[in-house]
């Protein structure tokens, strides 16, 4: 699994608690150890993204707003990453085109020098 940012983990916790959930469900959904789950649950309750009651945890209005903002951000971020990869590819193509032309001219110059020497 690749590194996740704090707000990504929080978004997964909020999403897991959307319709109400116990710790175990949230832990598996967010792919967290029990120790990390406890820390993140405490943090998300403290800022008001989820609320705890006797039946478990439930997402609040503030949590749904965070999730909405996170979804918008995530979409923009993914697009930006894809655009950046496309730009890198285009740059590599341009670099290769410049290098290929340079290598050809060098090999043509070498051929000329050899032909000059032989004549």
MIMAR-589453 format. One record per residue: residue number from 1; residue in one letter; x, y, z of N, C-alpha, C in turn. Coordinates in Angstrom, 2 decimals. Layout:
N
+-----+----+---------+---------+---------+---------+---------+---------+---------+---------+---------+
:   i : aa :   neast :  nnorth :     nup :  caeast : canorth :    caup :   ceast :  cnorth :     cup :
+-----+----+---------+---------+---------+---------+---------+---------+---------+---------+---------+
: NUM :  A :       X :       Y :       Z :       X :       Y :       Z :       X :       Y :       Z :
...
+-----+----+---------+---------+---------+---------+---------+---------+---------+---------+---------+
//
This chain:
119
+-----+----+---------+---------+---------+---------+---------+---------+---------+---------+---------+
:   i : aa :   neast :  nnorth :     nup :  caeast : canorth :    caup :   ceast :  cnorth :     cup :
+-----+----+---------+---------+---------+---------+---------+---------+---------+---------+---------+
:   1 :  X :    0.84 :   -1.18 :    0.00 :    0.00 :    0.00 :    0.00 :    0.88 :    1.24 :    0.00 :
:   2 :  X :    0.49 :    2.22 :   -0.77 :    1.27 :    3.44 :   -0.83 :    0.91 :    4.37 :    0.32 :
:   3 :  X :    1.77 :    5.32 :    0.56 :    1.59 :    6.29 :    1.63 :    0.29 :    7.08 :    1.43 :
:   4 :  X :   -0.47 :    7.24 :    2.51 :   -1.70 :    8.04 :    2.45 :   -1.55 :    9.26 :    3.34 :
:   5 :  X :   -2.09 :   10.34 :    2.88 :   -2.09 :   11.56 :    3.69 :   -3.14 :   11.45 :    4.79 :
:   6 :  X :   -2.94 :   12.26 :    5.81 :   -3.84 :   12.25 :    6.97 :   -5.29 :   12.48 :    6.54 :
:   7 :  X :   -5.51 :   13.46 :    5.67 :   -6.90 :   13.75 :    5.27 :   -7.51 :   12.65 :    4.42 :
:   8 :  X :   -6.68 :   11.83 :    3.75 :   -7.22 :   10.69 :    3.01 :   -7.77 :    9.64 :    3.98 :
:   9 :  X :   -7.02 :    9.40 :    5.04 :   -7.45 :    8.43 :    6.05 :   -8.72 :    8.92 :    6.73 :
:  10 :  X :   -8.74 :   10.22 :    7.07 :   -9.92 :   10.79 :    7.71 :  -11.14 :   10.67 :    6.78 :
:  11 :  X :  -10.95 :   10.91 :    5.50 :  -12.05 :   10.77 :    4.53 :  -12.57 :    9.34 :    4.50 :
:  12 :  X :  -11.69 :    8.36 :    4.58 :  -12.12 :    6.96 :    4.58 :  -12.89 :    6.63 :    5.85 :
:  13 :  X :  -12.47 :    7.18 :    6.97 :  -13.18 :    6.95 :    8.23 :  -14.58 :    7.56 :    8.17 :
:  14 :  X :  -14.66 :    8.80 :    7.69 :  -15.96 :    9.47 :    7.57 :  -16.87 :    8.69 :    6.63 :
:  15 :  X :  -16.33 :    8.24 :    5.53 :  -17.10 :    7.47 :    4.56 :  -17.61 :    6.16 :    5.17 :
:  16 :  X :  -16.77 :    5.50 :    5.95 :  -17.16 :    4.23 :    6.57 :  -18.28 :    4.44 :    7.58 :
:  17 :  X :  -18.29 :    5.61 :    8.22 :  -19.29 :    5.88 :    9.26 :  -20.55 :    6.55 :    8.70 :
:  18 :  X :  -20.62 :    6.69 :    7.40 :  -21.74 :    7.41 :    6.76 :  -23.11 :    6.91 :    7.24 :
:  19 :  X :  -23.32 :    5.62 :    7.27 :  -24.60 :    5.05 :    7.69 :  -24.53 :    4.44 :    9.08 :
:  20 :  X :  -23.51 :    4.82 :    9.83 :  -23.30 :    4.26 :   11.16 :  -22.40 :    3.04 :   11.08 :
:  21 :  X :  -21.43 :    2.96 :   11.96 :  -20.50 :    1.83 :   11.93 :  -19.81 :    1.68 :   13.29 :
:  22 :  X :  -19.43 :    0.47 :   13.57 :  -18.65 :    0.19 :   14.77 :  -17.16 :    0.27 :   14.41 :
:  23 :  X :  -16.33 :    0.24 :   15.43 :  -14.88 :    0.39 :   15.24 :  -14.31 :   -0.64 :   14.25 :
:  24 :  X :  -14.74 :   -1.88 :   14.37 :  -14.19 :   -2.94 :   13.51 :  -14.45 :   -2.66 :   12.05 :
:  25 :  X :  -15.67 :   -2.25 :   11.72 :  -16.01 :   -1.95 :   10.32 :  -15.16 :   -0.79 :    9.80 :
:  26 :  X :  -15.03 :    0.25 :   10.61 :  -14.24 :    1.41 :   10.19 :  -12.77 :    1.02 :   10.03 :
:  27 :  X :  -12.27 :    0.22 :   10.96 :  -10.87 :   -0.23 :   10.92 :  -10.58 :   -0.97 :    9.61 :
:  28 :  X :  -11.46 :   -1.88 :    9.23 :  -11.25 :   -2.64 :    7.99 :  -11.46 :   -1.76 :    6.75 :
:  29 :  X :  -12.48 :   -0.93 :    6.79 :  -12.77 :   -0.06 :    5.64 :  -11.61 :    0.90 :    5.38 :
:  30 :  X :  -11.05 :    1.46 :    6.44 :   -9.96 :    2.44 :    6.29 :   -8.58 :    1.77 :    6.30 :
:  31 :  X :   -8.55 :    0.46 :    6.45 :   -7.31 :   -0.31 :    6.45 :   -6.30 :    0.25 :    7.46 :
:  32 :  X :   -6.73 :    0.29 :    8.73 :   -5.90 :    0.83 :    9.80 :   -5.69 :   -0.21 :   10.89 :
:  33 :  X :   -4.58 :   -0.09 :   11.60 :   -4.38 :   -0.90 :   12.79 :   -5.30 :   -0.36 :   13.88 :
:  34 :  X :   -5.51 :   -1.14 :   14.91 :   -6.39 :   -0.68 :   15.99 :   -5.82 :    0.56 :   16.66 :
:  35 :  X :   -4.53 :    0.61 :   16.83 :   -3.88 :    1.76 :   17.47 :   -4.10 :    3.03 :   16.65 :
:  36 :  X :   -3.88 :    2.96 :   15.34 :   -4.10 :    4.13 :   14.47 :   -5.58 :    4.49 :   14.40 :
:  37 :  X :   -6.44 :    3.48 :   14.35 :   -7.87 :    3.74 :   14.32 :   -8.29 :    4.55 :   15.53 :
:  38 :  X :   -7.84 :    4.14 :   16.70 :   -8.18 :    4.84 :   17.94 :   -7.75 :    6.30 :   17.88 :
:  39 :  X :   -6.55 :    6.55 :   17.40 :   -6.03 :    7.92 :   17.29 :   -6.88 :    8.74 :   16.32 :
:  40 :  X :   -7.14 :    8.19 :   15.15 :   -7.91 :    8.93 :   14.13 :   -9.37 :    9.12 :   14.53 :
:  41 :  X :   -9.96 :    8.14 :   15.17 :  -11.34 :    8.29 :   15.63 :  -11.43 :    9.42 :   16.65 :
:  42 :  X :  -10.49 :    9.44 :   17.55 :  -10.45 :   10.51 :   18.56 :  -10.36 :   11.88 :   17.88 :
:  43 :  X :   -9.47 :   11.99 :   16.88 :   -9.30 :   13.25 :   16.16 :  -10.55 :   13.66 :   15.39 :
:  44 :  X :  -11.17 :   12.71 :   14.70 :  -12.35 :   13.05 :   13.88 :  -13.57 :   13.39 :   14.74 :
:  45 :  X :  -13.67 :   12.75 :   15.89 :  -14.76 :   13.11 :   16.81 :  -14.49 :   14.51 :   17.37 :
:  46 :  X :  -13.24 :   14.77 :   17.73 :  -12.87 :   16.06 :   18.32 :  -13.18 :   17.24 :   17.39 :
:  47 :  X :  -12.95 :   17.09 :   16.09 :  -13.22 :   18.19 :   15.15 :  -14.67 :   18.18 :   14.66 :
:  48 :  X :  -15.42 :   17.15 :   15.03 :  -16.84 :   17.13 :   14.70 :  -17.21 :   16.51 :   13.38 :
:  49 :  X :  -16.33 :   15.70 :   12.80 :  -16.64 :   15.03 :   11.53 :  -17.52 :   13.80 :   11.74 :
:  50 :  X :  -17.34 :   13.14 :   12.87 :  -18.20 :   12.00 :   13.22 :  -18.59 :   12.16 :   14.68 :
:  51 :  X :  -19.64 :   11.46 :   15.06 :  -20.04 :   11.47 :   16.46 :  -20.17 :   10.03 :   16.96 :
:  52 :  X :  -19.88 :    9.85 :   18.22 :  -19.95 :    8.52 :   18.83 :  -21.21 :    8.42 :   19.67 :
:  53 :  X :  -21.82 :    7.24 :   19.63 :  -22.94 :    6.95 :   20.53 :  -22.87 :    5.48 :   20.92 :
:  54 :  X :  -23.87 :    4.98 :   21.57 :  -23.86 :    3.59 :   22.05 :  -23.77 :    2.56 :   20.92 :
:  55 :  X :  -24.28 :    2.92 :   19.74 :  -24.29 :    1.97 :   18.63 :  -23.04 :    2.06 :   17.76 :
:  56 :  X :  -22.18 :    3.04 :   18.00 :  -20.95 :    3.17 :   17.22 :  -20.68 :    4.61 :   16.83 :
:  57 :  X :  -20.35 :    4.80 :   15.55 :  -19.99 :    6.12 :   15.04 :  -20.85 :    6.47 :   13.84 :
:  58 :  X :  -21.15 :    7.74 :   13.71 :  -21.98 :    8.21 :   12.60 :  -21.42 :    9.53 :   12.08 :
:  59 :  X :  -21.41 :    9.70 :   10.76 :  -20.93 :   10.92 :   10.12 :  -21.88 :   12.08 :   10.42 :
:  60 :  X :  -21.30 :   13.24 :   10.70 :  -22.08 :   14.45 :   10.96 :  -22.20 :   15.27 :    9.67 :
:  61 :  X :  -22.97 :   16.35 :    9.74 :  -23.07 :   17.27 :    8.60 :  -21.72 :   17.85 :    8.24 :
:  62 :  X :  -20.95 :   18.21 :    9.26 :  -19.61 :   18.74 :    9.02 :  -18.71 :   17.69 :    8.35 :
:  63 :  X :  -18.89 :   16.44 :    8.73 :  -18.13 :   15.35 :    8.12 :  -18.51 :   15.15 :    6.66 :
:  64 :  X :  -19.81 :   15.24 :    6.36 :  -20.27 :   15.12 :    4.97 :  -19.72 :   16.27 :    4.11 :
:  65 :  X :  -19.68 :   17.47 :    4.69 :  -19.11 :   18.62 :    3.98 :  -17.62 :   18.39 :    3.69 :
:  66 :  X :  -16.90 :   17.88 :    4.69 :  -15.48 :   17.56 :    4.49 :  -15.33 :   16.53 :    3.37 :
:  67 :  X :  -16.16 :   15.50 :    3.41 :  -16.10 :   14.44 :    2.40 :  -16.37 :   14.99 :    1.00 :
:  68 :  X :  -17.32 :   15.90 :    0.90 :  -17.62 :   16.54 :   -0.39 :  -16.41 :   17.34 :   -0.89 :
:  69 :  X :  -15.83 :   18.14 :    0.00 :  -14.64 :   18.93 :   -0.36 :  -13.47 :   18.02 :   -0.73 :
:  70 :  X :  -13.31 :   16.94 :    0.02 :  -12.24 :   15.99 :   -0.26 :  -12.43 :   15.34 :   -1.62 :
:  71 :  X :  -13.66 :   14.97 :   -1.95 :  -13.96 :   14.35 :   -3.24 :  -13.63 :   15.31 :   -4.38 :
:  72 :  X :  -13.98 :   16.57 :   -4.23 :  -13.65 :   17.58 :   -5.25 :  -12.13 :   17.72 :   -5.39 :
:  73 :  X :  -11.45 :   17.82 :   -4.26 :  -10.00 :   17.94 :   -4.27 :   -9.36 :   16.73 :   -4.94 :
:  74 :  X :   -9.80 :   15.55 :   -4.54 :   -9.24 :   14.30 :   -5.05 :   -9.38 :   14.21 :   -6.57 :
:  75 :  X :  -10.53 :   14.63 :   -7.07 :  -10.77 :   14.62 :   -8.52 :   -9.81 :   15.57 :   -9.23 :
:  76 :  X :   -9.67 :   16.78 :   -8.70 :   -8.75 :   17.77 :   -9.29 :   -7.31 :   17.28 :   -9.22 :
:  77 :  X :   -6.95 :   16.69 :   -8.09 :   -5.58 :   16.21 :   -7.89 :   -5.25 :   15.08 :   -8.87 :
:  78 :  X :   -6.19 :   14.15 :   -9.03 :   -5.97 :   13.04 :   -9.98 :   -5.80 :   13.56 :  -11.40 :
:  79 :  X :   -6.61 :   14.52 :  -11.78 :   -6.50 :   15.11 :  -13.11 :   -5.15 :   15.79 :  -13.28 :
:  80 :  X :   -4.73 :   16.51 :  -12.27 :   -3.45 :   17.21 :  -12.32 :   -2.29 :   16.22 :  -12.45 :
:  81 :  X :   -2.35 :   15.13 :  -11.70 :   -1.29 :   14.11 :  -11.77 :   -1.26 :   13.50 :  -13.17 :
:  82 :  X :   -2.43 :   13.20 :  -13.73 :   -2.49 :   12.64 :  -15.08 :   -1.95 :   13.63 :  -16.12 :
:  83 :  X :   -2.32 :   14.90 :  -15.97 :   -1.81 :   15.93 :  -16.88 :   -0.30 :   16.05 :  -16.78 :
:  84 :  X :    0.21 :   15.99 :  -15.55 :    1.66 :   16.08 :  -15.35 :    2.38 :   14.91 :  -15.99 :
:  85 :  X :    1.83 :   13.71 :  -15.86 :    2.43 :   12.54 :  -16.50 :    2.44 :   12.69 :  -18.02 :
:  86 :  X :    1.35 :   13.22 :  -18.57 :    1.28 :   13.44 :  -20.01 :    2.32 :   14.47 :  -20.45 :
:  87 :  X :    2.49 :   15.51 :  -19.66 :    3.51 :   16.52 :  -19.98 :    4.91 :   15.94 :  -19.92 :
:  88 :  X :    5.17 :   15.10 :  -18.92 :    6.48 :   14.46 :  -18.82 :    6.76 :   13.62 :  -20.06 :
:  89 :  X :    5.74 :   12.88 :  -20.51 :    5.90 :   12.05 :  -21.69 :    6.20 :   12.93 :  -22.92 :
:  90 :  X :    5.44 :   14.01 :  -23.06 :    5.66 :   14.92 :  -24.20 :    7.08 :   15.50 :  -24.15 :
:  91 :  X :    7.54 :   15.85 :  -22.95 :    8.88 :   16.40 :  -22.80 :    9.94 :   15.36 :  -23.20 :
:  92 :  X :    9.73 :   14.11 :  -22.80 :   10.67 :   13.05 :  -23.17 :   10.71 :   12.86 :  -24.68 :
:  93 :  X :    9.55 :   12.92 :  -25.31 :    9.49 :   12.78 :  -26.78 :   10.29 :   13.90 :  -27.43 :
:  94 :  X :   10.08 :   15.14 :  -26.96 :   10.83 :   16.28 :  -27.52 :   12.32 :   16.13 :  -27.29 :
:  95 :  X :   12.70 :   15.68 :  -26.09 :   14.13 :   15.47 :  -25.79 :   14.72 :   14.42 :  -26.72 :
:  96 :  X :   13.99 :   13.32 :  -26.92 :   14.49 :   12.26 :  -27.82 :   14.63 :   12.78 :  -29.24 :
:  97 :  X :   13.66 :   13.60 :  -29.66 :   13.73 :   14.14 :  -31.02 :   14.98 :   15.00 :  -31.18 :
:  98 :  X :   15.29 :   15.79 :  -30.17 :   16.49 :   16.64 :  -30.22 :   17.76 :   15.80 :  -30.20 :
:  99 :  X :   17.76 :   14.77 :  -29.39 :   18.94 :   13.91 :  -29.26 :   19.15 :   13.10 :  -30.52 :
: 100 :  X :   18.07 :   12.55 :  -31.09 :   18.19 :   11.75 :  -32.30 :   18.77 :   12.59 :  -33.43 :
: 101 :  X :   18.32 :   13.79 :  -33.58 :   18.84 :   14.67 :  -34.62 :   20.31 :   14.97 :  -34.39 :
: 102 :  X :   20.67 :   15.18 :  -33.14 :   22.06 :   15.48 :  -32.80 :   22.95 :   14.26 :  -33.06 :
: 103 :  X :   22.49 :   13.08 :  -32.70 :   23.25 :   11.86 :  -32.92 :   23.41 :   11.58 :  -34.41 :
: 104 :  X :   22.37 :   11.83 :  -35.18 :   22.46 :   11.61 :  -36.62 :   23.48 :   12.55 :  -37.25 :
: 105 :  X :   23.45 :   13.81 :  -36.83 :   24.39 :   14.76 :  -37.44 :   25.81 :   14.40 :  -37.05 :
: 106 :  X :   26.00 :   13.91 :  -35.81 :   27.34 :   13.49 :  -35.41 :   27.80 :   12.29 :  -36.21 :
: 107 :  X :   26.90 :   11.33 :  -36.44 :   27.30 :   10.15 :  -37.20 :   27.52 :   10.53 :  -38.67 :
: 108 :  X :   26.75 :   11.48 :  -39.21 :   26.97 :   11.95 :  -40.58 :   28.33 :   12.64 :  -40.67 :
: 109 :  X :   28.67 :   13.45 :  -39.67 :   29.98 :   14.12 :  -39.65 :   31.09 :   13.09 :  -39.59 :
: 110 :  X :   30.91 :   12.03 :  -38.80 :   31.92 :   10.99 :  -38.71 :   32.09 :   10.30 :  -40.06 :
: 111 :  X :   30.98 :   10.04 :  -40.74 :   31.05 :    9.39 :  -42.05 :   31.81 :   10.28 :  -43.04 :
: 112 :  X :   31.52 :   11.58 :  -42.98 :   32.20 :   12.51 :  -43.88 :   33.69 :   12.52 :  -43.62 :
: 113 :  X :   34.08 :   12.55 :  -42.38 :   35.50 :   12.59 :  -42.04 :   36.21 :   11.33 :  -42.52 :
: 114 :  X :   35.55 :   10.19 :  -42.31 :   36.14 :    8.95 :  -42.78 :   36.26 :    8.94 :  -44.30 :
: 115 :  X :   35.21 :    9.41 :  -44.98 :   35.26 :    9.43 :  -46.44 :   36.31 :   10.42 :  -46.92 :
: 116 :  X :   36.47 :   11.54 :  -46.20 :   37.51 :   12.51 :  -46.57 :   38.89 :   11.90 :  -46.42 :
: 117 :  X :   39.08 :   11.13 :  -45.37 :   40.38 :   10.52 :  -45.12 :   40.68 :    9.48 :  -46.21 :
: 118 :  X :   39.70 :    8.75 :  -46.61 :   39.91 :    7.69 :  -47.59 :   40.14 :    8.24 :  -48.99 :
: 119 :  X :   39.71 :    9.44 :  -49.28 :   39.90 :    9.95 :  -50.63 :   41.13 :   10.78 :  -50.79 :
+-----+----+---------+---------+---------+---------+---------+---------+---------+---------+---------+
//
